[in-house]
């Protein structure tokens, strides 16, 4: 072969090889550039709220998106109630009710327990707050427990006032009764609901009752007798470290076993004060509370936000003191 042709062939092979090497280098540069762009986009996603991976996965690997935080903050601002500052609630309660202050024992202990069982105590829970301003009970010089219905004109204001006074507040949760002809509250817990629906309804109700530390049932003879319904209720309370007071509107209540299964502290009512609105009847029921507390050491009574109940209770406060029975917040019996 002619030497000139060999030189041309070698020169051509060199050019082709150089193009191949340039082509390979170009691809490497493109790949590196793509990686840099992806990394930058991922960085922006983390710090400016662009979601590139599902929320569940991001939570699982411990990443917090500012977009989620902002959204949750807006939700909380919209729904979170104006909670009272209850950091020093015991101290404030002690100022209003001196016999409750942990570091301020009464000067004359005999005056508190002149007769009967030593240390006898009674909790008095007043139900159905929310329809009125509850002023007679708010002005009463006794640590009553306020059970507030959600969704009523005075629900939030009375719950806040009671908590700021150092009183205990319960969510008086509407629950389905056996008598279907009775008027239901708008946010009643029904036996037809799923666990998720019950949780959502309790969460919504608590927005209207700021400062609540526990729950008791409003009506609920059908709901409290249904094991599945009460299991769902107790799961919701367990998440919030709430206790449950069973009003015992039915002898078939499953609340005690449901509470035990969910690890929820449980109490039950001993005496209804005002099954009749007659003042004499209410006074007689208050006498039964005193007698039960002296006999058993403790008692739980439930009354309602009614004028005759307030009047009879105000008059009976001196009888409790004379009998040596202290009126205490409900949680004192846990």
C-alpha positions in Angstrom: 0.0 0.0 0.0 1.2 3.5 -0.8 2.8 5.2 2.2 0.6 8.3 1.6 -2.6 6.2 2.0 -1.3 4.8 5.3 -0.7 8.3 6.7 -4.2 9.4 5.6 -5.8 6.3 7.3 -3.9 6.8 10.5 -4.9 10.5 10.5 -8.5 9.5 10.0 -8.5 7.0 12.8 -7.0 9.6 15.1 -9.8 12.0 14.3 -12.5 9.4 14.9 -11.0 8.3 18.2 -10.8 12.0 19.3 -14.5 12.5 18.5 -15.4 9.3 20.5 -13.4 10.6 23.5 -15.1 14.0 23.2 -18.5 12.4 23.0 -17.8 10.3 26.1 -16.6 13.4 28.0 -19.7 15.3 27.0 -22.0 12.6 28.5 -20.0 12.7 31.7 -20.4 16.4 31.9 -24.2 16.1 31.3 -24.6 13.5 34.0 -22.6 15.7 36.5 -24.7 18.7 35.6 -27.9 16.8 36.1 -26.8 15.6 39.5 -26.0 19.2 40.5 -29.4 20.4 39.4 -31.2 17.6 41.3 -29.2 18.3 44.4 -30.0 22.0 44.2 -33.7 21.3 43.7 -33.7 18.9 46.6 -32.0 21.6 48.8 -34.7 24.1 47.8 -37.4 21.5 48.6 -36.2 21.1 52.1 -35.9 24.7 52.9 -38.5 26.4 50.8 -41.4 23.9 51.1 -41.5 22.2 47.7 -42.6 18.6 48.3 -40.6 16.0 46.3 -41.3 13.0 48.4 -44.5 11.8 50.0 -45.4 13.3 53.4 -45.5 9.9 55.1 -41.9 9.1 53.9 -40.6 12.5 54.9 -42.0 12.1 58.4 -40.6 8.6 58.6 -37.1 9.8 57.9 -37.4 12.7 60.3 -37.6 15.6 57.9 -39.9 18.5 58.6 -41.1 20.7 55.8 -41.6 24.4 56.6 -44.7 24.2 54.4 -46.2 21.7 56.7 -45.2 23.7 59.7 -46.8 26.8 58.2 -50.0 25.0 57.3 -50.3 23.4 60.8 -49.6 26.7 62.4 -52.4 28.3 60.5 -54.8 25.5 61.5 -53.8 25.9 65.1 -54.3 29.6 65.0 -57.7 29.1 63.6 -58.9 26.4 65.9 -56.8 26.6 69.1 -58.8 28.2 71.9 -57.6 31.0 74.0 -56.4 28.9 76.9 -55.9 30.4 80.3 -52.6 30.4 81.9 -53.0 27.5 84.5 -49.3 27.1 85.3 -49.9 28.1 88.9 -53.5 26.9 89.1 -53.1 25.2 92.5 -51.7 28.4 94.0 -54.6 30.5 92.6 -57.1 27.9 93.7 -55.6 28.1 97.1 -56.1 31.8 97.2 -59.7 31.5 96.4 -60.3 28.3 98.4 -57.7 28.4 101.2 -58.4 24.9 102.4 -57.2 23.5 99.0 -53.7 25.2 99.1 -51.2 22.4 99.4 -48.8 24.4 101.6 -51.4 26.3 103.6 -53.2 23.9 106.0 -56.2 25.3 107.9 -55.4 27.0 111.2 -58.1 25.0 112.9 -58.3 21.5 111.5 -61.0 20.6 114.0 -63.3 23.2 112.5 -63.1 21.3 109.2 -63.7 17.9 110.7 -65.9 18.4 113.8 -67.6 15.0 113.3 -67.8 12.0 111.1 -65.0 10.2 109.2 -61.7 12.0 109.2 -60.8 13.4 105.8 -64.3 13.0 104.3 -64.5 14.6 100.9 -67.1 15.2 98.3 -66.8 16.4 94.7 -69.8 18.3 93.3 -70.0 18.5 89.5 -72.4 20.9 87.8 -73.5 19.9 84.4 -75.0 21.7 81.4 -73.0 24.9 81.5 -73.1 26.8 78.3 -76.8 28.0 78.1 -76.3 30.7 80.6 -73.4 32.7 82.1 -73.3 30.5 85.2 -72.7 33.4 87.4 -74.3 32.0 90.7 -71.9 29.0 90.5 -68.9 31.1 89.5 -69.5 33.3 92.5 -69.9 30.4 94.9 -67.1 30.0 97.5 -66.5 26.3 96.8 -64.3 24.3 94.4 -67.1 23.0 92.2 -66.3 21.1 89.0 -67.7 22.7 85.9 -69.0 20.4 83.1 -69.5 22.4 80.0 -71.5 21.5 76.9 -69.8 22.4 73.6 -71.2 24.6 70.9 -73.4 26.8 73.1 -73.4 30.6 73.4 -71.6 30.7 76.7 -69.5 27.5 76.4 -66.1 29.0 75.8 -66.5 32.0 78.1 -67.7 30.0 81.1 -65.0 27.4 80.6 -62.3 30.1 80.5 -63.7 31.9 83.6 -63.9 28.7 85.6 -60.3 27.6 84.7 -59.0 31.1 85.5 -60.6 30.9 88.9 -58.7 27.6 89.5 -61.7 25.4 89.1 -61.7 22.1 87.2 -63.4 22.0 83.9 -64.9 18.9 82.1 -66.1 18.5 78.6 -69.8 17.5 79.1 -69.9 15.3 76.0 -73.3 14.8 74.4 -73.9 11.1 73.8 -76.8 9.2 72.3 -79.7 8.2 74.6 -81.9 5.2 74.4 -84.9 7.5 73.9 -84.6 8.5 70.2 -87.3 11.1 70.6 -85.1 13.3 72.7 -83.5 16.3 71.0 -79.9 15.6 70.3 -77.1 18.1 70.6 -75.5 19.0 67.3 -72.2 17.2 68.2 -73.7 14.1 69.9 -71.6 10.9 69.9 -73.7 8.2 68.2 -73.3 4.4 68.2 -73.4 4.4 64.4 -70.2 6.4 64.2 -66.8 5.0 63.3 -63.8 5.4 65.7 -62.4 8.1 63.4 -65.7 10.1 63.4 -65.8 9.9 67.2 -62.3 11.1 67.5 -63.0 14.0 65.2 -66.2 15.0 67.1 -64.4 15.0 70.5 -61.5 17.1 69.0 -64.1 19.6 67.6 -66.0 19.7 70.9 -62.8 20.4 72.9 -62.3 23.6 70.9 -65.4 25.0 72.6 -64.3 23.9 76.1 -60.8 25.3 76.7 -59.0 24.1 79.8 -60.9 20.8 80.0 -59.0 18.0 81.9 -61.6 15.3 81.6 -65.0 14.2 80.2 -68.4 13.2 81.5 -71.4 12.1 79.5 -74.4 14.2 78.7 -77.3 11.7 78.5 -75.7 8.7 76.7 -77.8 5.8 78.0 -77.4 4.1 74.6 -73.9 5.2 73.8 -72.4 4.3 77.1 -74.0 0.8 76.9 -72.3 0.2 73.5 -68.8 -1.4 74.0 -67.4 -0.4 70.6 -68.5 3.2 71.0 -67.0 3.6 74.5 -63.8 1.9 73.4 -63.4 4.6 70.7 -64.2 7.3 73.2 -61.6 6.0 75.6 -59.0 5.8 72.9 -59.5 9.5 72.2 -59.3 10.4 75.9 -56.2 8.3 76.4 -54.4 10.3 73.8 -55.1 13.4 75.8 -54.4 12.0 79.2 -58.0 12.8 80.2 -60.1 11.0 82.8 -63.8 10.0 82.5 -66.6 10.5 84.9 -69.5 8.2 84.2 -72.8 9.9 84.9 -74.4 6.5 85.0 -77.5 7.3 83.0 -77.9 3.5 82.5 -77.1 0.5 84.6 -75.7 -1.2 81.5 -72.8 1.2 81.1 -69.6 -0.3 79.6 -67.6 2.8 80.4 -65.7 1.2 83.3 -64.4 -1.7 81.3 -63.6 0.5 78.2 -61.6 2.9 80.4 -59.7 0.0 82.0 -58.8 -1.3 78.5 -57.5 2.1 77.3 -55.7 3.0 80.6 -58.1 5.9 81.3 -58.7 6.9 84.9 -62.4 6.3 85.7 -64.9 7.7 88.2 -68.6 7.3 88.6 -71.4 9.4 89.9 -72.9 8.5 93.3 -75.9 10.9 93.6 -77.9 13.1 91.3 -78.8 16.3 93.1 -81.7 17.6 91.0 -83.7 14.8 89.4 -86.5 17.1 90.6 -86.3 20.9 90.5 -87.9 21.2 93.9 -85.7 23.0 96.3 -86.6 20.8 99.2 -85.7 17.7 97.2 -82.4 19.1 96.2 -81.6 20.0 99.8 -82.4 16.4 100.8 -80.1 15.1 98.1 -77.3 17.3 99.4 -77.8 15.8 102.8 -77.4 12.4 101.3 -74.1 13.5 99.8 -72.9 14.5 103.3 -74.0 11.3 104.8 -72.4 9.2 102.1 -69.1 11.0 102.4 -69.1 10.6 106.2 -69.9 6.9 105.8 -67.6 6.0 102.9 -65.0 8.8 103.1 -65.9 10.2 99.7 -68.8 11.0 97.4 -69.4 12.3 93.9 -72.6 14.3 93.2 -73.9 15.7 89.9 -76.2 18.7 89.6 -77.2 21.1 86.9 -76.9 24.7 86.0 -80.3 25.7 87.4 -81.3 28.5 89.8 -82.8 26.2 92.5 -79.8 24.0 92.4 -77.5 27.0 92.9 -79.6 28.3 95.8 -79.9 25.0 97.6 -76.1 24.4 97.2 -75.2 27.8 98.5 -77.3 27.2 101.6 -75.8 23.8 102.1 -72.2 24.8 102.1 -72.2 25.5 105.8 -73.8 22.1 106.4 -70.9 20.4 104.6 -68.4 22.3 106.8 -70.3 21.6 110.0 -70.3 17.9 109.1 -66.6 17.8 108.4 -67.0 17.1 104.7 -64.7 19.1 102.4 -65.9 19.9 98.9 -62.9 19.2 96.6 -62.2 19.2 92.8 -63.2 16.0 91.1 -59.6 14.9 90.3 -59.0 14.7 94.1 -60.9 11.4 94.0 -58.8 9.8 91.3 
